Amino acid sequence: MVIPILMEGKSKYLSSLLVIILLAASSLAVHAQEKPRIFVSTDIGGTDPDDFQSMIHLLMYADRFKIEGLVSTSFQTGRKQNILDMIDLYEKDLPKLKKHSKGFPDPASLRNICKQGAIAWAPYKGFRKSTEGSEWLISCAKKSVTQPLWVLVWGGIEDVAQALHDAPEIKKNIRVYWVGGPNKKWGVNAYDYIAENHPDLWMIECNASYRGWFMESESPKDITAEAYYPNYIKGRGEMGKDFIHYYKGHIKMGDTPSLAYLMHGDPEDPQGQSWGGSFTPITRSSKTIFNRNSTVADTVATYGVIEWRFNGPKINVPSDSTVFTLSIGGQHWPGYYISEGTYAVRYSPKQIEVGEYVTISSITELNGQKGTYVSKAPWPGKPEPNDFKLEQHWYGDKPDQELFLGQQQGAKTVSKHRKAFLMDWAKRWEWLE
């Protein structure tokens, strides 16, 4: 009788083990099916209308995400109202969209998460004061959930910098995908603050790969930037009617790769393949400090941070006051009084270039300072003493020469998926017929 007793015990053990395995598998399956939590910071309504295109795309795929924040961060004319206007169009198209998927969010719920973020770039110290947008980011990041919050930054990174300054503990709960490049040029002080003080942030810094979204070296004729609208968008829904107002309907959507990154591929593996690109871990980010005027002999990394420091008189103004201007190519950046007769200004070149600058100020010593710099790829370039030291989860554009598209580093990691993405989107436009 001993053997049956043993067999009976073994049977009960195996049954219990099977139940545990099935429960674990069920839990994993449920987790795998959870919609990614996303928080979008956009400069929609600013000088570049491509964010309107990206917002329309986001709303057409809203059934695939748990959208927790839509924040306006434009430093020009764009405001929260621009996002609300897009939601109005979405509401009109929603009945048709819901015929194909039941997961689309209610327009009222989307309006409730629209917030106003920073409307001015950060001063030299990299942060200013909390905004409705930065406070909402902190609130979303502190939710008691197991999923990370994906923060997709389509413009300046000021609200992220402010949130990290006010509540650094949120870092463990967020993943940031930032479309940098030109946005880094304008948000260089906020970036400097983040890289210097929060190098342990989980960050994809996409300075150039995103350009593969609208560079068409190998695109079929029916999905070129000019052809896609008449072939797949025109006449379809209220959002389709509105699309023609941005670049005459020509596809750009330079910020959309941040969302596409979550749509196809494993987002926890930035080195893998995804519609939003493939990235490499980086342990440093380029920063060069000049305590003099730079010259054509001075080479810096494209997308790196350049800081010029000047000596001048001690003046009775608060630290971080704007007291001079740096002019490059007809555009202007504020220069700041640091303290004790030291002045500084930062800049980040968005492309390979030979740039010239001049300073403008009512302070004699700060007026008419001139210089040149040469920016080269790949980023982050050769090591410099003042480079930011980054930690484990910071990723950048892949530097391999075969992945360049023209001068754009890593762009082929996005452009290779352009057809698959656009044809997937074309199916959604059919829903609005």
Buried (B, 14 or more C-beta within 10 A) or exposed (E): EEEEEEEEEEEEEEEEEEEEEEEEEEEEEEEEEEBBBBBBBBBBBBEBBBBBBBBBBBBBBBBBBBBBBBBBBBBEEBBBEBBBBBBEBBBEBBEBBEEBEEEBBEBEEBBEBBBBBBBEBBBBBBBBEBBBBBBBBBBBBEEEEEBBBBBBBBBBBBBBBBBBBBBEEBBEBBBBBBBBBBBBBBBBBBBBBBBBBBBBBBBBBBBBBBBBBBBBEEBEEBBBBBBBBEBBBBEBBBBBBBBBEBBEBBBBBBBBBBBBBBBBBEBEEBEEEBBBBBBBEBEBBBBBBBEEBBEEEBEBBBBBBBBBBBEBEEEEEEEBBBBBBBBBEEEEBBBBBBEEEBBBBBBBBBBBBEBEBBBBBEBEBBBEBEBBBBBBBBBBBEEBEEBBEBEEBBBBBBBEEEBBBEEBBBBBBBBBBBBEBBEBBBEBBEBBE
